[in-house]
Amino acid sequence: MAEDEIFEMTDTFKRDPFPKKVNLGAGAYRDEEGKPWVLPAVKKAHALLIDSPTLDHEYLPITGLDEFTCSAAKLMFAEESDVIKNGRVMSIQTISGTGANHLGAFFLSRFYQFNDEREVYISRPTWMNHHAIFSNVGITLVEYPYYNAKTRAIDFDGMLSTMKSAPSRSIFVLHACAHNPTGLDPSQEQWTAIADIMLAKGHYAFFDAAYQGFATGDLDNDAWAVREFSRRGTAMLVCQSFAKNAGLYGERVGALHIVGKDEDTAKNIKSQLSLLTRVEFSTPPAYGAKLVNLILNDASLYEEWKRNIRTMAGRLIEVRKELHRLLTEELKTPGNWDHVVNQIGMFRYHPLEHFFWITEAQSKRLIDEYHIYLAKNGRISLAGLNAKNIKYFAESLDEVAEGIMSAIAEVIDESIRNMTSNMVTKADQEKQHYTQQVDFAQLKSELQLMEKNDLAIIKAENDRLLNDIEKLKQRLREEITRTQAGVRLDLNLEKGRLREDSAGQVLKIREVDTRIEQEIAGLRTAIQASKATTLQYIVGVVTTCTALLMAYLRFRA
């Protein structure tokens, strides 16, 4: 079910006057009274924030509240992790988890070195909004197996097989914990095997971490996969949301963390993300980030918040146990219901067509007849169940299951009746068998005759084709011979022409050389004549000067 359908279903639920109506569609936590629960830690943080003399409503920086994003990164990766200590984690505030997913996809669409195809691998099934988020930035989605409907468990072999066969450096969207919608998470050993393949193939891990704390009730346990991948050096980013674990659905508090190979790379990534953010939403909301920042940095509030998370996760675990008890022990509903307690988190994935052979029409029946609102794909938000309505839901599910089993029984009975009415006596069977043998012998004889005729026709056709091929070969040889002769003649003519051109060029060069030599000889003669004339002039001048000098000396004497 698409997100807009869920919101539409919620509106329908609110208008429904039926007193026993149950809303199991929206992914939001509800308390035992079926009401939204404001976490006590959040209430205290709100009071502190309102009374703070430094409270204002100014714009945050483009990258968000730095103290919040830094604390959120430590919550996800652990303060003592190498990626935090070495400044390799780039963190930016986003519009909750959806905004983090969008910004991460947008960034990769701009800067990731894709293979030939711009593709991202998502689990089958996955959070429905993943489809729109990646498609809207021009990335094609490829599904990898995740849920096995027969075993009602993770299709781990299929998942690993796809990762191994995918092109190197492919992007895989992974749910950090409390997989939406199946509620099935890999074990730590399985996560390790996944990390091995991701590293060997150079794949990129796109972690969606919307439910940290909701899977096991422990923030650190639910971050194990992210921390293991970062510890081993997997290329990765993490989309973090505080909507579920802090109950801040409407405040849109989230962060995007991208791990760079070094501190400089992380700074460059943050610079580029700032440019993308500026045109997306300019600056993120401040109030929710300030609330979470207070909780993360106040020891007392932080401990209370962890207790609040354990309360929510614990209630969901008890709901699973009670629903399983009602279906298996009290109502004895047909089918295997162990998946109810084997899955974790807020949702129970219940693809009805696989468990009861129920179509979408039966899912609609739960809504129309029983006023139980759930997603068409069978995803049920267990947070909507409580002591007041859980038995009604179990009884409704039991009636649907019983109806299906009755329908199956009727189909089987009808099939048996049809088989009985169509049964024949032994004598009729023997007669029919003899007739079939005679018909088979005749058919065999006809087939053999047809085979002989077909072989003769095929042989004649084959001989004709061989003859045609031989003729074509002869024609091809003749054509090649003619072509070669023509080419040789053309080559000889070209050689002769080149020789003539070369001889002409040599003759011209010689003529030019002769003219140059003649010019040089003329220049030499002219130079010699000039030298003689100059010498005579100099001698005349010297003689004249000498005579004048002698005359002057006589005159003085």
CORQUI-V608424 format. One record per backbone hydrogen bond with DSSP energy under -0.5 kcal/mol. CO is the residue of the C=O (numbers start at 1). NH is the residue of the N-H. E is the energy in kcal/mol with one decimal. If there is no record, write none. Layout:
co->CO nh->NH e->E
co->CO nh->NH e->E
This chain:
co->2 nh->6 e->-1.7
co->3 nh->7 e->-2.1
co->4 nh->8 e->-2.0
co->5 nh->9 e->-2.7
co->6 nh->10 e->-2.3
co->7 nh->11 e->-1.9
co->8 nh->12 e->-2.1
co->9 nh->13 e->-2.5
co->10 nh->14 e->-2.1
co->11 nh->15 e->-1.5
co->12 nh->16 e->-1.0
co->13 nh->16 e->-0.7
co->18 nh->21 e->-1.2
co->22 nh->24 e->-0.8
co->22 nh->373 e->-3.0
co->24 nh->381 e->-2.6
co->26 nh->28 e->-1.5
co->29 nh->37 e->-0.5
co->31 nh->34 e->-2.2
co->35 nh->31 e->-2.8
co->36 nh->38 e->-0.6
co->37 nh->39 e->-0.7
co->39 nh->43 e->-2.3
co->40 nh->44 e->-2.2
co->41 nh->45 e->-2.1
co->42 nh->46 e->-2.5
co->43 nh->47 e->-2.1
co->44 nh->48 e->-2.3
co->45 nh->49 e->-2.4
co->46 nh->50 e->-2.7
co->47 nh->51 e->-1.9
co->48 nh->52 e->-0.6
co->49 nh->52 e->-0.7
co->52 nh->55 e->-1.4
co->61 nh->64 e->-1.9
co->61 nh->284 e->-0.5
co->63 nh->93 e->-2.6
co->64 nh->66 e->-0.9
co->65 nh->69 e->-2.4
co->66 nh->70 e->-2.4
co->67 nh->71 e->-1.9
co->68 nh->72 e->-2.9
co->69 nh->73 e->-2.1
co->70 nh->74 e->-1.7
co->71 nh->75 e->-2.1
co->72 nh->76 e->-1.8
co->73 nh->77 e->-3.1
co->74 nh->78 e->-2.1
co->78 nh->81 e->-1.8
co->81 nh->85 e->-2.4
co->82 nh->86 e->-2.7
co->83 nh->88 e->-2.1
co->83 nh->89 e->-0.9
co->84 nh->87 e->-1.3
co->88 nh->90 e->-0.6
co->88 nh->260 e->-3.2
co->89 nh->91 e->-0.5
co->90 nh->258 e->-2.6
co->92 nh->256 e->-2.8
co->94 nh->96 e->-1.9
co->94 nh->254 e->-1.0
co->95 nh->99 e->-2.1
co->96 nh->100 e->-1.7
co->97 nh->101 e->-2.6
co->98 nh->102 e->-2.6
co->99 nh->103 e->-2.8
co->100 nh->104 e->-2.5
co->101 nh->105 e->-2.5
co->102 nh->106 e->-2.9
co->103 nh->107 e->-2.6
co->104 nh->108 e->-2.2
co->105 nh->109 e->-2.3
co->106 nh->110 e->-1.1
co->107 nh->110 e->-0.6
co->107 nh->111 e->-2.4
co->108 nh->112 e->-2.2
co->112 nh->114 e->-1.6
co->117 nh->115 e->-0.6
co->117 nh->119 e->-1.5
co->118 nh->140 e->-3.1
co->119 nh->171 e->-0.6
co->120 nh->142 e->-2.5
co->121 nh->173 e->-3.1
co->122 nh->144 e->-2.5
co->123 nh->125 e->-0.6
co->124 nh->146 e->-1.1
co->124 nh->147 e->-1.6
co->127 nh->130 e->-2.0
co->128 nh->131 e->-1.2
co->128 nh->132 e->-0.7
co->129 nh->133 e->-2.5
co->130 nh->134 e->-2.1
co->131 nh->135 e->-2.0
co->132 nh->136 e->-2.4
co->134 nh->137 e->-1.0
co->134 nh->139 e->-2.2
co->135 nh->138 e->-1.8
co->140 nh->120 e->-2.3
co->142 nh->122 e->-2.5
co->144 nh->124 e->-1.7
co->146 nh->155 e->-2.9
co->147 nh->149 e->-0.7
co->148 nh->152 e->-2.0
co->148 nh->153 e->-1.0
co->153 nh->148 e->-3.1
co->154 nh->156 e->-1.9
co->155 nh->159 e->-2.2
co->156 nh->160 e->-2.6
co->157 nh->161 e->-2.5
co->158 nh->162 e->-2.0
co->159 nh->163 e->-1.9
co->160 nh->164 e->-2.3
co->161 nh->165 e->-2.1
co->162 nh->166 e->-1.7
co->167 nh->170 e->-0.9
co->170 nh->204 e->-3.0
co->171 nh->121 e->-3.1
co->172 nh->174 e->-0.6
co->172 nh->206 e->-2.9
co->174 nh->176 e->-0.7
co->174 nh->208 e->-2.8
co->179 nh->181 e->-0.6
co->179 nh->183 e->-3.1
co->182 nh->349 e->-0.8
co->183 nh->185 e->-0.5
co->183 nh->344 e->-3.4
co->187 nh->191 e->-2.8
co->188 nh->192 e->-2.1
co->189 nh->193 e->-1.9
co->190 nh->194 e->-2.4
co->191 nh->195 e->-2.6
co->192 nh->196 e->-2.1
co->193 nh->197 e->-1.7
co->194 nh->198 e->-2.6
co->195 nh->199 e->-2.5
co->196 nh->200 e->-2.4
co->197 nh->201 e->-2.5
co->198 nh->202 e->-0.7
co->198 nh->203 e->-2.0
co->201 nh->169 e->-1.7
co->204 nh->172 e->-2.8
co->204 nh->206 e->-0.6
co->205 nh->207 e->-0.8
co->205 nh->237 e->-2.0
co->206 nh->174 e->-2.2
co->207 nh->209 e->-0.7
co->207 nh->239 e->-2.8
co->208 nh->176 e->-1.7
co->208 nh->210 e->-0.7
co->209 nh->241 e->-1.5
co->210 nh->244 e->-0.5
co->211 nh->214 e->-2.1
co->211 nh->215 e->-0.9
co->213 nh->217 e->-1.0
co->215 nh->345 e->-0.5
co->218 nh->222 e->-2.0
co->219 nh->223 e->-0.5
co->220 nh->223 e->-0.9
co->221 nh->224 e->-1.5
co->223 nh->227 e->-2.4
co->224 nh->228 e->-2.6
co->225 nh->229 e->-2.5
co->226 nh->230 e->-2.3
co->227 nh->231 e->-2.4
co->228 nh->232 e->-1.7
co->229 nh->234 e->-2.5
co->230 nh->233 e->-0.9
co->235 nh->205 e->-2.7
co->236 nh->259 e->-2.0
co->237 nh->207 e->-2.6
co->238 nh->240 e->-0.6
co->238 nh->257 e->-2.7
co->239 nh->209 e->-3.0
co->240 nh->255 e->-2.1
co->242 nh->246 e->-0.8
co->242 nh->248 e->-1.2
co->244 nh->247 e->-0.5
co->247 nh->249 e->-0.8
co->248 nh->251 e->-0.6
co->248 nh->252 e->-0.8
co->248 nh->253 e->-0.5
co->252 nh->96 e->-0.7
co->252 nh->254 e->-0.6
co->253 nh->242 e->-2.4
co->254 nh->94 e->-2.1
co->255 nh->240 e->-3.0
co->256 nh->92 e->-1.9
co->257 nh->238 e->-3.0
co->258 nh->90 e->-3.0
co->258 nh->260 e->-0.6
co->262 nh->266 e->-2.0
co->263 nh->267 e->-2.1
co->264 nh->268 e->-2.2
co->265 nh->269 e->-2.5
co->266 nh->270 e->-2.2
co->267 nh->271 e->-2.0
co->268 nh->272 e->-2.0
co->269 nh->273 e->-2.5
co->270 nh->274 e->-2.0
co->271 nh->275 e->-1.3
co->272 nh->276 e->-1.8
co->273 nh->277 e->-2.9
co->274 nh->278 e->-2.0
co->275 nh->279 e->-0.9
co->276 nh->280 e->-0.7
co->277 nh->280 e->-0.7
co->277 nh->281 e->-2.1
co->277 nh->282 e->-1.8
co->281 nh->283 e->-2.6
co->286 nh->290 e->-2.3
co->287 nh->291 e->-2.0
co->288 nh->292 e->-2.5
co->289 nh->293 e->-2.4
co->290 nh->294 e->-2.0
co->291 nh->295 e->-2.0
co->292 nh->296 e->-2.8
co->293 nh->297 e->-1.5
co->294 nh->298 e->-0.8
co->295 nh->298 e->-0.6
co->297 nh->299 e->-0.6
co->298 nh->302 e->-3.0
co->299 nh->303 e->-2.1
co->300 nh->304 e->-2.0
co->301 nh->305 e->-2.7
co->302 nh->306 e->-2.1
co->303 nh->307 e->-1.7
co->304 nh->308 e->-2.4
co->305 nh->309 e->-2.3
co->306 nh->310 e->-2.1
co->307 nh->311 e->-2.0
co->308 nh->312 e->-2.2
co->309 nh->313 e->-2.9
co->310 nh->314 e->-2.5
co->311 nh->315 e->-2.2
co->312 nh->316 e->-1.9
co->313 nh->317 e->-1.9
co->314 nh->318 e->-2.2
co->315 nh->319 e->-2.3
co->316 nh->320 e->-2.0
co->317 nh->321 e->-2.1
co->318 nh->322 e->-2.5
co->319 nh->323 e->-2.5
co->320 nh->324 e->-2.4
co->321 nh->325 e->-2.2
co->322 nh->326 e->-2.6
co->323 nh->327 e->-2.2
co->324 nh->328 e->-2.3
co->325 nh->329 e->-2.5
co->325 nh->330 e->-1.7
co->326 nh->331 e->-3.2
co->327 nh->333 e->-3.1
co->335 nh->337 e->-0.6
co->337 nh->340 e->-1.5
co->338 nh->341 e->-0.9
co->338 nh->342 e->-1.7
co->339 nh->343 e->-2.0
co->346 nh->382 e->-2.2
co->346 nh->383 e->-0.6
co->348 nh->350 e->-0.6
co->348 nh->380 e->-2.4
co->350 nh->352 e->-1.3
co->351 nh->354 e->-2.0
co->351 nh->355 e->-1.4
co->352 nh->356 e->-2.9
co->352 nh->357 e->-0.6
co->352 nh->358 e->-1.3
co->359 nh->362 e->-0.7
co->359 nh->363 e->-1.4
co->360 nh->364 e->-2.2
co->361 nh->365 e->-1.4
co->362 nh->366 e->-1.6
co->363 nh->367 e->-1.0
co->364 nh->368 e->-3.2
co->365 nh->369 e->-2.8
co->365 nh->370 e->-1.0
co->366 nh->372 e->-2.6
co->367 nh->371 e->-0.9
co->371 nh->22 e->-2.3
co->371 nh->373 e->-0.7
co->372 nh->374 e->-0.6
co->373 nh->24 e->-3.0
co->375 nh->378 e->-1.7
co->378 nh->350 e->-1.3
co->379 nh->375 e->-1.5
co->380 nh->348 e->-2.6
co->380 nh->382 e->-1.0
co->381 nh->384 e->-1.9
co->382 nh->385 e->-2.0
co->386 nh->389 e->-0.9
co->386 nh->390 e->-2.2
co->389 nh->393 e->-2.2
co->390 nh->394 e->-2.4
co->391 nh->395 e->-2.8
co->392 nh->396 e->-2.2
co->393 nh->397 e->-2.5
co->394 nh->398 e->-2.4
co->395 nh->399 e->-2.2
co->396 nh->400 e->-2.1
co->397 nh->401 e->-2.4
co->398 nh->402 e->-3.0
co->399 nh->403 e->-2.3
co->400 nh->404 e->-2.0
co->401 nh->405 e->-2.6
co->402 nh->406 e->-2.6
co->403 nh->407 e->-2.2
co->404 nh->408 e->-2.5
co->405 nh->409 e->-2.4
co->406 nh->410 e->-2.4
co->407 nh->411 e->-2.0
co->408 nh->412 e->-2.3
co->409 nh->413 e->-2.7
co->410 nh->414 e->-2.5
co->411 nh->415 e->-2.0
co->412 nh->416 e->-2.2
co->413 nh->417 e->-2.4
co->414 nh->418 e->-2.3
co->415 nh->419 e->-2.1
co->416 nh->420 e->-2.4
co->417 nh->421 e->-2.4
co->418 nh->422 e->-1.2
co->420 nh->423 e->-1.3
co->425 nh->429 e->-1.9
co->426 nh->430 e->-2.4
co->427 nh->431 e->-2.7
co->428 nh->432 e->-2.5
co->429 nh->433 e->-2.3
co->430 nh->434 e->-2.6
co->431 nh->435 e->-2.5
co->432 nh->436 e->-2.2
co->433 nh->437 e->-2.0
co->434 nh->438 e->-2.4
co->435 nh->439 e->-2.6
co->436 nh->440 e->-2.2
co->437 nh->441 e->-2.4
co->438 nh->442 e->-2.4
co->439 nh->443 e->-2.4
co->440 nh->444 e->-2.6
co->441 nh->445 e->-2.3
co->442 nh->446 e->-2.3
co->443 nh->447 e->-2.3
co->444 nh->448 e->-2.3
co->445 nh->449 e->-2.2
co->446 nh->450 e->-2.5
co->447 nh->451 e->-2.2
co->448 nh->452 e->-2.2
co->449 nh->453 e->-2.4
co->450 nh->454 e->-2.6
co->451 nh->455 e->-2.3
co->452 nh->456 e->-2.2
co->453 nh->457 e->-2.3
co->454 nh->458 e->-2.6
co->455 nh->459 e->-2.6
co->456 nh->460 e->-2.4
co->457 nh->461 e->-2.3
co->458 nh->462 e->-2.3
co->459 nh->463 e->-2.6
co->460 nh->464 e->-2.2
co->461 nh->465 e->-2.2
co->462 nh->466 e->-2.4
co->463 nh->467 e->-2.3
co->464 nh->468 e->-2.3
co->465 nh->469 e->-2.4
co->466 nh->470 e->-2.2
co->467 nh->471 e->-2.1
co->468 nh->472 e->-2.3
co->469 nh->473 e->-2.3
co->470 nh->474 e->-2.2
co->471 nh->475 e->-2.5
co->472 nh->476 e->-2.3
co->473 nh->477 e->-2.4
co->474 nh->478 e->-2.4
co->475 nh->479 e->-2.3
co->476 nh->480 e->-2.4
co->477 nh->481 e->-2.5
co->478 nh->482 e->-2.5
co->479 nh->483 e->-2.4
co->480 nh->484 e->-2.6
co->481 nh->485 e->-2.4
co->482 nh->486 e->-2.4
co->483 nh->487 e->-2.3
co->484 nh->488 e->-2.5
co->485 nh->489 e->-2.4
co->486 nh->490 e->-2.4
co->487 nh->491 e->-2.2
co->488 nh->492 e->-2.4
co->489 nh->493 e->-2.5
co->490 nh->494 e->-2.2
co->491 nh->495 e->-2.3
co->492 nh->496 e->-2.5
co->493 nh->497 e->-2.5
co->494 nh->498 e->-2.4
co->495 nh->499 e->-2.3
co->496 nh->500 e->-2.5
co->497 nh->501 e->-2.5
co->498 nh->502 e->-2.3
co->499 nh->503 e->-2.6
co->500 nh->504 e->-2.4
co->501 nh->505 e->-2.1
co->502 nh->506 e->-2.2
co->503 nh->507 e->-2.4
co->504 nh->508 e->-2.3
co->505 nh->509 e->-2.1
co->506 nh->510 e->-2.3
co->507 nh->511 e->-2.4
co->508 nh->512 e->-2.3
co->509 nh->513 e->-2.4
co->510 nh->514 e->-2.5
co->511 nh->515 e->-2.4
co->512 nh->516 e->-2.4
co->513 nh->517 e->-2.4
co->514 nh->518 e->-2.5
co->515 nh->519 e->-2.5
co->516 nh->520 e->-2.3
co->517 nh->521 e->-2.4
co->518 nh->522 e->-2.4
co->519 nh->523 e->-2.2
co->520 nh->524 e->-2.2
co->521 nh->525 e->-2.2
co->522 nh->526 e->-2.4
co->523 nh->527 e->-2.2
co->524 nh->528 e->-2.4
co->525 nh->529 e->-2.5
co->526 nh->530 e->-2.3
co->527 nh->531 e->-2.2
co->528 nh->532 e->-2.1
co->529 nh->533 e->-2.4
co->530 nh->534 e->-2.4
co->531 nh->535 e->-2.3
co->532 nh->536 e->-2.6
co->533 nh->537 e->-2.2
co->534 nh->538 e->-2.3
co->535 nh->539 e->-2.5
co->536 nh->540 e->-2.4
co->537 nh->541 e->-2.3
co->538 nh->542 e->-2.5
co->539 nh->543 e->-2.6
co->540 nh->544 e->-2.5
co->541 nh->545 e->-2.4
co->542 nh->546 e->-2.3
co->543 nh->547 e->-2.4
co->544 nh->548 e->-2.3
co->545 nh->549 e->-2.1
co->546 nh->550 e->-2.3
co->547 nh->551 e->-2.4
co->548 nh->552 e->-2.1
co->549 nh->553 e->-2.0
co->550 nh->554 e->-2.2
co->551 nh->555 e->-2.3
co->552 nh->556 e->-1.8
co->553 nh->557 e->-1.8
